[in-house]
Amino acid sequence: NLGFTLSRFGKNVLILDADLGLGNLDVLLGLTPQYNLSDVIGGDKQLSEIIVEGPGGLKILPAASGIQELTELSEEERYMFFSQLSELIRDFDIVLIDTAAGVSSNVLFFNINADEIMVVVTPEPTAITDAYALMKVLSVKYGTDQFKLVVNAATSEQEADEIFRQLSLVADRFLNIRIDYCGQVGLDEKLKKGVRQQKVVSQMAPLAKASRDFSILSRKIINALTSHEQESNSRLDLTDIPT
């Protein structure tokens, strides 16, 4: 839904289903790709050859499902994968890497190689604990000190704000990290209906609460990208001035 909304706002978006052994993004969208990431890891295909098109012109790199070997990639496989990915992403404005939950080596690998880490948490105590655990491991072992947070399936903005407050308090006390709150996606029956019908709710019901929340989140992401690009251009202009 986030990728679809970003595409609707004019961005060229690629989504990588990085839950390599239990990929389901294609299932959620009702797609039947002929090839997936297992064919790339196996050396039979290039990443560019397995891209499938989703709704709204969204591009997707589908993962495999039920292949245990993909859950723990070797160093050689990771290097090959990211060598191809670094070439491919040049054609896109935004690449969303949708990792699995947890702190497996694959999850950590994709996170530390991303420009931004957006932690998605639900109001459940177990989800909050898991979100904190991920940030702790990335902070302590890899020195990551900045995270973004999105609260999913919140019953109200107040509930989402409280979850952010709880995580921030614990992080401030025990970890040397900064958490930026990006917003929330409210609990919405239309979102559940979209999952059952294998459709993007932002396309199926653009006025639904969840669809509006995805629009707000997308605008924040685009504004942040624009600000970053302007800062980069400003730094470039300064270095070009002869001394």
Protein Blocks (a to p, Z undefined) as FASTA:
>chain_A
ZZmmmmmnopacddddfblklgcklmmnopacfbdfklmmnopacfklmpccdehhiacd
dddehiaklmmccfklmmmmmmmmmmmmmmpfbdcddddedjdfklmmmmmmpfbdcddd
dfbfklmmmmmmmmmmmmmmnopabdcdddehiabfklmmmmmmmmmmmmmmmpccdddd
fbdcdddfklmmmmmnopafklmmmmbmklmmmmmmmmmmmmmmmmmmmmmmmmmmmmmp
cZZ
